[in-house]
């Protein structure tokens, strides 16, 4: 073979190697389907409680059902904050913050401080925090607010952590019990 033919063969071999390497990298870097996506597509109920979406927070969050709270704005000078206190519903909570939903829309400003009162497992919590996020629920004309706690004492943090763990354990037990009952009835 001539010099020119060797160059063509070498170029083709290099291109084939690069193409093979590309497909290998693509195959191994492919992320497996997450449990939440798989369960939504299959319309199955997950076996254990899962969190929706990616949790980028420092602390784990627990979803709550119909836990009422009382919210009070600490910046009483602002005329746009009307009413200054109202009832809401907690949607999720961690030892670092809470998300609540209410019927009122408020402008979000830097360092907007609030006080949130709620009760979990017969323990009353009164915490101060700052609003860090606002969400709109257009179908129900409701608004969600994410609050980061600013003054949770160590004792309260430990109590809240224990309560949240207890809630998760109870949910897992219930899910396992329900799945075992379902399996036994099929036998």
C-alpha angles and dihedrals in degrees: 000000000000128000092255093053091051090054092052092049091048092050091050092049092049091049091049091050092049091048092049091048090050093053092046092052091046092050095050096040092053108117117228117244110270120243093245094052092045093049092048092050093046092039091229128146111243115245093230132030110274134189117242116235128357115316108218093170127113093233130048116253129221121207114229133204119219099332105161122218138183117226126197128184114229093199097077094165094073110096093201091065099088121179096029092203132027146155122266141169123246113231100180139352143193133174087265102049151330140238118219134179126216141161095249129088117213131181110251113229132173114279095007100170125205139172119227123197120193142145127229124180092346093308119118119217128192110183136170121221146151126249109245102168142026128199131189122220099196096181092064102023090240132134131219124208129195114214128194113207115238104179110030106148119224093250092051091045091053092047092049091047091052092048093049091049090049091051091051092048091050091050092049092049091050092049092049092046091049092049092048092048089050092050093048092051091055093057 
